[in-house]
Amino acid sequence: MSKSFNTPDKVIYVCTGSKCKKKGGKDLGKMFRGMIKELGLKGQVEVVKTDCTDRCDYAPVICMQPDNFWVAQTDEAKAKEAFETHVLRATPKEEPR
C-alpha cells in the first residue's frame, strides 16, 4: 500500500497570492505545467502554487529552485526565458532504459 515518493530535480514556485493571481500568476502556473507536459519533463520538474510571498509590489513573482532564481513582474516572455535558462539548460537528460 506504500506509494513511492518522487522528488523532482527542479521546482518552480508560482505565487498565487491575491495580487500575483490578479496579475497573471495563475496563468503562469498553467503555462509552466503545459510546457513540462509537452517536453516530457513530468516527474523531473514540478510547479508549486504558493500563497503570498510578501513581494506584492513585484507581482507576479516566480522562483526557480534549486537555483534560487526569482523573477519579479513576470510576464510570459520572462517566464519562458527563465524556464529555458534554469530548467531546460540545467535539467540532466534521463538515460534510456
MOPAC internal coordinates of N, CA, C and O (Angstrom, degrees):
PM7 1SCF
backbone

  N    0.0000 0     0.00 0     0.00 0    0    0    0
  C    1.4432 1     0.00 0     0.00 0    1    0    0
  C    1.5340 1   110.85 1     0.00 0    2    1    0
  O    1.2310 1   120.77 1   175.68 1    3    2    1
  N    1.2947 1   116.14 1    -4.32 1    3    2    1
  C    1.4620 1   120.63 1  -179.86 1    5    3    2
  C    1.5219 1   110.13 1   -81.77 1    6    5    3
  O    1.2310 1   120.98 1   -52.94 1    7    6    5
  N    1.3276 1   115.73 1   127.06 1    7    6    5
  C    1.4556 1   121.30 1   175.73 1    9    7    6
  C    1.5169 1   107.63 1   -95.72 1   10    9    7
  O    1.2310 1   120.98 1   -31.48 1   11   10    9
  N    1.3291 1   115.73 1   148.52 1   11   10    9
  C    1.4578 1   118.24 1   177.62 1   13   11   10
  C    1.5318 1   109.16 1   -76.94 1   14   13   11
  O    1.2310 1   121.54 1   -34.86 1   15   14   13
  N    1.3086 1   114.67 1   145.14 1   15   14   13
  C    1.4603 1   121.38 1  -179.12 1   17   15   14
  C    1.5134 1   107.47 1  -108.72 1   18   17   15
  O    1.2310 1   120.73 1   -73.42 1   19   18   17
  N    1.3269 1   116.21 1   106.58 1   19   18   17
  C    1.4626 1   121.37 1  -177.72 1   21   19   18
  C    1.5216 1   110.55 1   -92.61 1   22   21   19
  O    1.2310 1   121.31 1   -44.11 1   23   22   21
  N    1.3092 1   115.11 1   135.89 1   23   22   21
  C    1.4542 1   121.39 1   177.15 1   25   23   22
  C    1.5205 1   108.85 1  -104.85 1   26   25   23
  O    1.2310 1   119.82 1   -56.98 1   27   26   25
  N    1.3375 1   117.95 1   123.02 1   27   26   25
  C    1.4707 1   119.80 1  -179.69 1   29   27   26
  C    1.5251 1   111.60 1   -70.21 1   30   29   27
  O    1.2310 1   120.98 1   -23.97 1   31   30   29
  N    1.3249 1   115.72 1   156.03 1   31   30   29
  C    1.4654 1   121.71 1   176.22 1   33   31   30
  C    1.5241 1   111.08 1   -72.57 1   34   33   31
  O    1.2310 1   120.65 1   144.32 1   35   34   33
  N    1.3224 1   116.37 1   -35.68 1   35   34   33
  C    1.4662 1   122.94 1  -176.81 1   37   35   34
  C    1.5245 1   109.09 1  -130.99 1   38   37   35
  O    1.2310 1   120.95 1   -32.65 1   39   38   37
  N    1.3301 1   115.79 1   147.35 1   39   38   37
  C    1.4624 1   121.02 1   176.32 1   41   39   38
  C    1.5335 1   108.21 1  -133.20 1   42   41   39
  O    1.2310 1   121.25 1   -46.52 1   43   42   41
  N    1.3088 1   115.21 1   133.48 1   43   42   41
  C    1.4633 1   121.56 1   175.61 1   45   43   42
  C    1.5252 1   106.90 1  -110.15 1   46   45   43
  O    1.2310 1   120.98 1   -64.35 1   47   46   45
  N    1.3206 1   115.74 1   115.65 1   47   46   45
  C    1.4561 1   120.96 1   177.06 1   49   47   46
  C    1.5191 1   108.27 1   -94.38 1   50   49   47
  O    1.2310 1   120.99 1   -51.97 1   51   50   49
  N    1.3230 1   115.71 1   128.03 1   51   50   49
  C    1.4653 1   121.55 1   179.67 1   53   51   50
  C    1.5125 1   107.75 1  -119.54 1   54   53   51
  O    1.2310 1   121.06 1   -61.34 1   55   54   53
  N    1.3247 1   115.57 1   118.66 1   55   54   53
  C    1.4575 1   119.55 1   178.81 1   57   55   54
  C    1.5254 1   109.11 1   -68.93 1   58   57   55
  O    1.2310 1   121.26 1   -49.38 1   59   58   57
  N    1.3279 1   115.19 1   130.62 1   59   58   57
  C    1.4616 1   120.11 1   176.04 1   61   59   58
  C    1.5307 1   109.71 1  -125.42 1   62   61   59
  O    1.2310 1   121.40 1  -149.70 1   63   62   61
  N    1.3458 1   114.94 1    30.30 1   63   62   61
  C    1.4606 1   119.26 1   170.45 1   65   63   62
  C    1.5198 1   108.17 1   -63.56 1   66   65   63
  O    1.2310 1   119.49 1    -9.53 1   67   66   65
  N    1.3109 1   118.57 1   170.47 1   67   66   65
  C    1.4658 1   120.50 1  -171.05 1   69   67   66
  C    1.5304 1   114.13 1   -56.35 1   70   69   67
  O    1.2310 1   119.16 1   133.18 1   71   70   69
  N    1.3339 1   119.20 1   -46.82 1   71   70   69
  C    1.4706 1   119.73 1  -179.10 1   73   71   70
  C    1.5194 1   111.71 1   -68.81 1   74   73   71
  O    1.2310 1   120.21 1   136.26 1   75   74   73
  N    1.3323 1   117.19 1   -43.74 1   75   74   73
  C    1.4672 1   120.13 1  -179.62 1   77   75   74
  C    1.5232 1   110.69 1   -64.03 1   78   77   75
  O    1.2310 1   120.95 1   138.99 1   79   78   77
  N    1.3240 1   115.78 1   -41.01 1   79   78   77
  C    1.4621 1   120.13 1   179.62 1   81   79   78
  C    1.5308 1   110.54 1   -61.48 1   82   81   79
  O    1.2310 1   120.70 1   134.97 1   83   82   81
  N    1.3422 1   116.27 1   -45.03 1   83   82   81
  C    1.4663 1   121.48 1   179.54 1   85   83   82
  C    1.5225 1   112.11 1   -62.32 1   86   85   83
  O    1.2310 1   120.80 1   145.92 1   87   86   85
  N    1.3279 1   116.08 1   -34.08 1   87   86   85
  C    1.4635 1   120.34 1  -175.93 1   89   87   86
  C    1.5258 1   113.18 1   -93.82 1   90   89   87
  O    1.2310 1   120.15 1  -167.56 1   91   90   89
  N    1.3476 1   117.31 1    12.44 1   91   90   89
  C    1.4523 1   119.83 1   171.85 1   93   91   90
  C    1.5130 1   116.81 1   113.12 1   94   93   91
  O    1.2310 1   119.45 1  -174.94 1   95   94   93
  N    1.3267 1   118.66 1     5.06 1   95   94   93
  C    1.4589 1   121.22 1  -179.61 1   97   95   94
  C    1.5158 1   113.18 1   -57.55 1   98   97   95
  O    1.2310 1   120.44 1   135.65 1   99   98   97
  N    1.3177 1   116.76 1   -44.35 1   99   98   97
  C    1.4681 1   120.99 1  -179.21 1  101   99   98
  C    1.5380 1   110.38 1   -62.41 1  102  101   99
  O    1.2310 1   120.39 1   138.49 1  103  102  101
  N    1.3185 1   116.87 1   -41.51 1  103  102  101
  C    1.4676 1   121.24 1   179.39 1  105  103  102
  C    1.5322 1   111.59 1   -66.05 1  106  105  103
  O    1.2310 1   120.48 1   144.51 1  107  106  105
  N    1.3331 1   116.70 1   -35.49 1  107  106  105
  C    1.4701 1   120.04 1   177.39 1  109  107  106
  C    1.5242 1   110.17 1   -63.74 1  110  109  107
  O    1.2310 1   120.53 1   138.32 1  111  110  109
  N    1.3091 1   116.59 1   -41.68 1  111  110  109
  C    1.4640 1   120.37 1   177.51 1  113  111  110
  C    1.5189 1   111.36 1   -59.35 1  114  113  111
  O    1.2310 1   120.43 1   135.52 1  115  114  113
  N    1.3177 1   116.79 1   -44.48 1  115  114  113
  C    1.4689 1   121.40 1   178.03 1  117  115  114
  C    1.5248 1   110.94 1   -62.39 1  118  117  115
  O    1.2310 1   120.87 1   137.97 1  119  118  117
  N    1.3349 1   115.94 1   -42.03 1  119  118  117
  C    1.4573 1   120.65 1   179.69 1  121  119  118
  C    1.5301 1   110.53 1   -61.55 1  122  121  119
  O    1.2310 1   120.43 1   132.81 1  123  122  121
  N    1.3469 1   116.78 1   -47.19 1  123  122  121
  C    1.4618 1   120.49 1   178.92 1  125  123  122
  C    1.5308 1   111.49 1   -60.60 1  126  125  123
  O    1.2310 1   120.31 1   136.74 1  127  126  125
  N    1.3229 1   117.01 1   -43.26 1  127  126  125
  C    1.4760 1   119.98 1   179.63 1  129  127  126
  C    1.5288 1   110.94 1   -61.27 1  130  129  127
  O    1.2310 1   120.74 1   139.70 1  131  130  129
  N    1.3281 1   116.18 1   -40.30 1  131  130  129
  C    1.4642 1   120.50 1   177.68 1  133  131  130
  C    1.5207 1   111.73 1   -63.92 1  134  133  131
  O    1.2310 1   120.42 1   137.97 1  135  134  133
  N    1.3289 1   116.80 1   -42.03 1  135  134  133
  C    1.4679 1   121.18 1   179.62 1  137  135  134
  C    1.5283 1   110.38 1   -65.11 1  138  137  135
  O    1.2310 1   120.45 1   138.07 1  139  138  137
  N    1.3157 1   116.74 1   -41.93 1  139  138  137
  C    1.4644 1   121.54 1  -179.92 1  141  139  138
  C    1.5273 1   110.09 1   -62.25 1  142  141  139
  O    1.2310 1   121.01 1   135.01 1  143  142  141
  N    1.3154 1   115.67 1   -44.99 1  143  142  141
  C    1.4710 1   120.12 1   179.51 1  145  143  142
  C    1.5311 1   110.47 1   -64.66 1  146  145  143
  O    1.2310 1   120.64 1   132.43 1  147  146  145
  N    1.3245 1   116.39 1   -47.57 1  147  146  145
  C    1.4617 1   122.23 1  -177.82 1  149  147  146
  C    1.5376 1   112.00 1   -59.96 1  150  149  147
  O    1.2310 1   120.83 1   142.52 1  151  150  149
  N    1.3341 1   116.01 1   -37.48 1  151  150  149
  C    1.4666 1   120.78 1  -176.99 1  153  151  150
  C    1.5278 1   113.18 1   -90.65 1  154  153  151
  O    1.2310 1   120.04 1  -176.93 1  155  154  153
  N    1.3245 1   117.53 1     3.07 1  155  154  153
  C    1.4499 1   121.20 1   177.95 1  157  155  154
  C    1.5217 1   113.73 1    67.98 1  158  157  155
  O    1.2310 1   120.51 1  -145.99 1  159  158  157
  N    1.3195 1   116.64 1    34.01 1  159  158  157
  C    1.4688 1   120.99 1  -177.42 1  161  159  158
  C    1.5292 1   112.97 1  -102.36 1  162  161  159
  O    1.2310 1   120.69 1  -169.57 1  163  162  161
  N    1.3243 1   116.29 1    10.43 1  163  162  161
  C    1.4610 1   119.56 1   179.91 1  165  163  162
  C    1.5255 1   109.28 1   -59.85 1  166  165  163
  O    1.2310 1   120.50 1   -46.93 1  167  166  165
  N    1.3086 1   116.65 1   133.07 1  167  166  165
  C    1.4550 1   121.71 1  -176.70 1  169  167  166
  C    1.5187 1   112.43 1    94.90 1  170  169  167
  O    1.2310 1   120.58 1   152.21 1  171  170  169
  N    1.3340 1   116.50 1   -27.79 1  171  170  169
  C    1.4646 1   121.23 1   177.84 1  173  171  170
  C    1.5261 1   111.43 1   -94.35 1  174  173  171
  O    1.2310 1   121.08 1   146.50 1  175  174  173
  N    1.3337 1   115.54 1   -33.50 1  175  174  173
  C    1.4635 1   121.65 1  -177.95 1  177  175  174
  C    1.5274 1   107.55 1  -129.50 1  178  177  175
  O    1.2310 1   120.92 1   -44.57 1  179  178  177
  N    1.3270 1   115.85 1   135.43 1  179  178  177
  C    1.4555 1   120.23 1  -178.46 1  181  179  178
  C    1.5232 1   109.63 1  -129.79 1  182  181  179
  O    1.2310 1   120.97 1   -34.58 1  183  182  181
  N    1.3242 1   115.74 1   145.42 1  183  182  181
  C    1.4638 1   121.72 1   176.03 1  185  183  182
  C    1.5240 1   107.33 1  -106.36 1  186  185  183
  O    1.2310 1   120.80 1   -51.03 1  187  186  185
  N    1.3216 1   116.07 1   128.97 1  187  186  185
  C    1.4597 1   121.61 1   179.11 1  189  187  186
  C    1.5235 1   108.65 1  -121.65 1  190  189  187
  O    1.2310 1   120.93 1   -56.36 1  191  190  189
  N    1.3269 1   115.83 1   123.64 1  191  190  189
  C    1.4647 1   120.45 1   174.86 1  193  191  190
  C    1.5235 1   107.08 1   -80.60 1  194  193  191
  O    1.2310 1   120.90 1   -47.79 1  195  194  193
  N    1.3209 1   115.88 1   132.21 1  195  194  193
  C    1.4616 1   119.48 1   177.79 1  197  195  194
  C    1.5175 1   109.75 1  -113.22 1  198  197  195
  O    1.2310 1   121.41 1   -20.57 1  199  198  197
  N    1.3126 1   114.90 1   159.43 1  199  198  197
  C    1.4521 1   119.29 1   169.68 1  201  199  198
  C    1.5216 1   106.77 1   -74.89 1  202  201  199
  O    1.2310 1   120.10 1     8.64 1  203  202  201
  N    1.2701 1   117.41 1  -171.36 1  203  202  201
  C    1.4631 1   122.47 1  -175.83 1  205  203  202
  C    1.5302 1   112.03 1   -52.48 1  206  205  203
  O    1.2310 1   120.87 1   -47.70 1  207  206  205
  N    1.3278 1   115.95 1   132.30 1  207  206  205
  C    1.4623 1   121.74 1   177.74 1  209  207  206
  C    1.5287 1   110.82 1   -96.42 1  210  209  207
  O    1.2310 1   120.46 1  -174.81 1  211  210  209
  N    1.3262 1   116.73 1     5.19 1  211  210  209
  C    1.4590 1   123.88 1   179.17 1  213  211  210
  C    1.5261 1   112.37 1    63.90 1  214  213  211
  O    1.2310 1   121.05 1  -144.91 1  215  214  213
  N    1.3124 1   115.61 1    35.09 1  215  214  213
  C    1.4639 1   122.40 1   176.16 1  217  215  214
  C    1.5314 1   109.34 1  -127.92 1  218  217  215
  O    1.2310 1   121.64 1  -137.52 1  219  218  217
  N    1.3170 1   114.47 1    42.48 1  219  218  217
  C    1.4687 1   121.54 1  -172.25 1  221  219  218
  C    1.5267 1   113.95 1   -58.32 1  222  221  219
  O    1.2310 1   120.27 1   149.21 1  223  222  221
  N    1.3229 1   117.09 1   -30.79 1  223  222  221
  C    1.4657 1   119.98 1   179.63 1  225  223  222
  C    1.5284 1   111.82 1   -67.50 1  226  225  223
  O    1.2310 1   120.07 1   167.43 1  227  226  225
  N    1.3240 1   117.48 1   -12.57 1  227  226  225
  C    1.4648 1   122.19 1  -176.13 1  229  227  226
  C    1.5295 1   112.11 1  -115.78 1  230  229  227
  O    1.2310 1   120.13 1  -161.49 1  231  230  229
  N    1.3111 1   117.36 1    18.51 1  231  230  229
  C    1.4633 1   123.07 1  -174.59 1  233  231  230
  C    1.5231 1   112.30 1   -62.93 1  234  233  231
  O    1.2310 1   120.58 1   -33.61 1  235  234  233
  N    1.3306 1   116.50 1   146.39 1  235  234  233
  C    1.4561 1   128.33 1    -9.90 1  237  235  234
  C    1.5342 1   111.60 1   -81.66 1  238  237  235
  O    1.2310 1   121.52 1   -29.27 1  239  238  237
  N    1.3211 1   114.70 1   150.73 1  239  238  237
  C    1.4572 1   122.32 1  -174.73 1  241  239  238
  C    1.5229 1   110.04 1  -117.47 1  242  241  239
  O    1.2310 1   121.07 1   -41.84 1  243  242  241
  N    1.3488 1   115.56 1   138.16 1  243  242  241
  C    1.4611 1   121.14 1   172.66 1  245  243  242
  C    1.5247 1   108.44 1  -129.38 1  246  245  243
  O    1.2310 1   121.08 1   -19.28 1  247  246  245
  N    1.3223 1   115.54 1   160.72 1  247  246  245
  C    1.4623 1   121.23 1   178.01 1  249  247  246
  C    1.5202 1   108.08 1  -141.18 1  250  249  247
  O    1.2310 1   120.82 1   -46.94 1  251  250  249
  N    1.3255 1   116.03 1   133.06 1  251  250  249
  C    1.4638 1   121.48 1  -179.78 1  253  251  250
  C    1.5286 1   108.96 1  -109.68 1  254  253  251
  O    1.2310 1   121.30 1   -56.86 1  255  254  253
  N    1.3156 1   115.12 1   123.14 1  255  254  253
  C    1.4640 1   121.20 1   179.48 1  257  255  254
  C    1.5150 1   109.34 1  -113.84 1  258  257  255
  O    1.2310 1   118.56 1   -32.65 1  259  258  257
  N    1.3011 1   120.35 1   147.35 1  259  258  257
  C    1.4515 1   127.09 1    16.41 1  261  259  258
  C    1.5307 1   113.98 1   -91.00 1  262  261  259
  O    1.2310 1   119.03 1  -172.02 1  263  262  261
  N    1.3274 1   119.46 1     7.98 1  263  262  261
  C    1.4687 1   121.35 1  -177.75 1  265  263  262
  C    1.5269 1   113.10 1   -73.16 1  266  265  263
  O    1.2310 1   120.19 1   165.92 1  267  266  265
  N    1.3308 1   117.24 1   -14.08 1  267  266  265
  C    1.4612 1   122.74 1  -175.40 1  269  267  266
  C    1.5264 1   110.43 1    54.93 1  270  269  267
  O    1.2310 1   120.93 1  -136.31 1  271  270  269
  N    1.3297 1   115.82 1    43.69 1  271  270  269
  C    1.4667 1   123.25 1  -179.07 1  273  271  270
  C    1.5245 1   109.11 1   -97.93 1  274  273  271
  O    1.2310 1   120.52 1   -63.04 1  275  274  273
  N    1.3148 1   116.61 1   116.96 1  275  274  273
  C    1.4612 1   122.65 1  -179.06 1  277  275  274
  C    1.5242 1   109.79 1  -102.53 1  278  277  275
  O    1.2310 1   121.08 1   -38.13 1  279  278  277
  N    1.3299 1   115.55 1   141.87 1  279  278  277
  C    1.4642 1   121.27 1   176.74 1  281  279  278
  C    1.5268 1   107.43 1  -124.96 1  282  281  279
  O    1.2310 1   121.17 1   -55.93 1  283  282  281
  N    1.3302 1   115.36 1   124.07 1  283  282  281
  C    1.4652 1   121.27 1   179.46 1  285  283  282
  C    1.5187 1   109.62 1  -100.90 1  286  285  283
  O    1.2310 1   121.14 1   -25.79 1  287  286  285
  N    1.3200 1   115.43 1   154.21 1  287  286  285
  C    1.4645 1   122.31 1   179.17 1  289  287  286
  C    1.5264 1   109.79 1    45.90 1  290  289  287
  O    1.2310 1   122.02 1  -127.18 1  291  290  289
  N    1.3037 1   113.74 1    52.82 1  291  290  289
  C    1.4544 1   121.89 1  -173.39 1  293  291  290
  C    1.5183 1   111.89 1   -74.37 1  294  293  291
  O    1.2310 1   121.29 1   -52.24 1  295  294  293
  N    1.3283 1   115.14 1   127.76 1  295  294  293
  C    1.4574 1   120.35 1   170.81 1  297  295  294
  C    1.5337 1   106.50 1  -113.60 1  298  297  295
  O    1.2310 1   120.57 1    -0.26 1  299  298  297
  N    1.3127 1   116.52 1   179.74 1  299  298  297
  C    1.4646 1   120.40 1  -176.45 1  301  299  298
  C    1.5315 1   111.86 1   -59.18 1  302  301  299
  O    1.2310 1   120.15 1   137.89 1  303  302  301
  N    1.3184 1   117.31 1   -42.11 1  303  302  301
  C    1.4720 1   120.93 1  -178.72 1  305  303  302
  C    1.5271 1   111.28 1   -64.16 1  306  305  303
  O    1.2310 1   120.13 1   134.07 1  307  306  305
  N    1.3433 1   117.36 1   -45.93 1  307  306  305
  C    1.4688 1   120.81 1   178.30 1  309  307  306
  C    1.5214 1   111.00 1   -62.60 1  310  309  307
  O    1.2310 1   120.97 1   139.97 1  311  310  309
  N    1.3307 1   115.76 1   -40.03 1  311  310  309
  C    1.4630 1   120.61 1  -179.01 1  313  311  310
  C    1.5297 1   110.75 1   -64.95 1  314  313  311
  O    1.2310 1   120.22 1   136.72 1  315  314  313
  N    1.3164 1   117.19 1   -43.28 1  315  314  313
  C    1.4692 1   120.56 1   179.47 1  317  315  314
  C    1.5226 1   111.40 1   -66.32 1  318  317  315
  O    1.2310 1   120.40 1   141.18 1  319  318  317
  N    1.3241 1   116.84 1   -38.82 1  319  318  317
  C    1.4632 1   120.99 1   178.51 1  321  319  318
  C    1.5346 1   110.35 1   -64.50 1  322  321  319
  O    1.2310 1   120.51 1   136.81 1  323  322  321
  N    1.3241 1   116.62 1   -43.19 1  323  322  321
  C    1.4618 1   120.70 1   178.57 1  325  323  322
  C    1.5248 1   110.66 1   -64.62 1  326  325  323
  O    1.2310 1   120.44 1   140.31 1  327  326  325
  N    1.3217 1   116.76 1   -39.69 1  327  326  325
  C    1.4715 1   121.54 1   178.36 1  329  327  326
  C    1.5268 1   109.91 1   -61.77 1  330  329  327
  O    1.2310 1   121.05 1   134.36 1  331  330  329
  N    1.3167 1   115.59 1   -45.64 1  331  330  329
  C    1.4704 1   121.19 1   179.10 1  333  331  330
  C    1.5312 1   110.52 1   -59.24 1  334  333  331
  O    1.2310 1   120.48 1   131.96 1  335  334  333
  N    1.3158 1   116.70 1   -48.04 1  335  334  333
  C    1.4613 1   121.90 1  -175.40 1  337  335  334
  C    1.5241 1   113.37 1   -73.69 1  338  337  335
  O    1.2310 1   120.16 1   134.81 1  339  338  337
  N    1.3152 1   117.29 1   -45.19 1  339  338  337
  C    1.4587 1   120.45 1  -169.58 1  341  339  338
  C    1.5229 1   114.40 1  -101.40 1  342  341  339
  O    1.2310 1   120.33 1   171.32 1  343  342  341
  N    1.3127 1   116.97 1    -8.68 1  343  342  341
  C    1.4641 1   119.39 1   177.42 1  345  343  342
  C    1.5217 1   110.46 1  -116.56 1  346  345  343
  O    1.2310 1   120.18 1   121.37 1  347  346  345
  N    1.3219 1   117.27 1   -58.63 1  347  346  345
  C    1.4609 1   119.99 1  -174.29 1  349  347  346
  C    1.5232 1   113.22 1   -68.26 1  350  349  347
  O    1.2310 1   119.78 1   134.11 1  351  350  349
  N    1.2947 1   118.02 1   -45.89 1  351  350  349
  C    1.4650 1   120.05 1  -177.88 1  353  351  350
  C    1.5207 1   111.81 1   -72.38 1  354  353  351
  O    1.2310 1   120.34 1   159.15 1  355  354  353
  N    1.3182 1   116.96 1   -20.85 1  355  354  353
  C    1.4547 1   120.52 1  -174.28 1  357  355  354
  C    1.5244 1   113.64 1  -106.43 1  358  357  355
  O    1.2310 1   119.54 1   171.44 1  359  358  357
  N    1.3356 1   118.48 1    -8.56 1  359  358  357
  C    1.4587 1   120.67 1  -177.50 1  361  359  358
  C    1.5187 1   109.67 1   -86.86 1  362  361  359
  O    1.2310 1   120.14 1   -59.69 1  363  362  361
  N    1.3305 1   117.33 1   120.31 1  363  362  361
  C    1.4528 1   119.34 1   177.70 1  365  363  362
  C    1.5176 1   110.60 1   -66.24 1  366  365  363
  O    1.2310 1   121.31 1   -38.49 1  367  366  365
  N    1.3142 1   115.09 1   141.51 1  367  366  365
  C    1.4634 1   119.72 1   178.33 1  369  367  366
  C    1.5261 1   108.37 1   -76.41 1  370  369  367
  O    1.2310 1   121.38 1   -42.67 1  371  370  369
  N    1.3150 1   114.96 1   137.33 1  371  370  369
  C    1.4534 1   120.10 1  -179.76 1  373  371  370
  C    1.5228 1   109.76 1   -74.38 1  374  373  371
  O    1.2310 1   120.96 1   -43.69 1  375  374  373
  N    1.2976 1   115.76 1   136.31 1  375  374  373
  C    1.4739 1   120.95 1   178.86 1  377  375  374
  C    1.5240 1   110.17 1   -70.23 1  378  377  375
  O    1.2310 1   119.68 1   -40.59 1  379  378  377
  N    1.3431 1   118.22 1   139.41 1  379  378  377
  C    1.4678 1   120.26 1   176.89 1  381  379  378
  C    1.5372 1   109.17 1   -64.27 1  382  381  379
  O    1.2310 1   120.99 1   -33.76 1  383  382  381
  N    1.3006 1   115.72 1   146.24 1  383  382  381
  C    1.4807 1   120.09 1  -179.35 1  385  383  382
  C    1.4886 1   111.58 1   -99.05 1  386  385  383
  O    1.2310 1   120.10 1   180.00 1  387  386  385

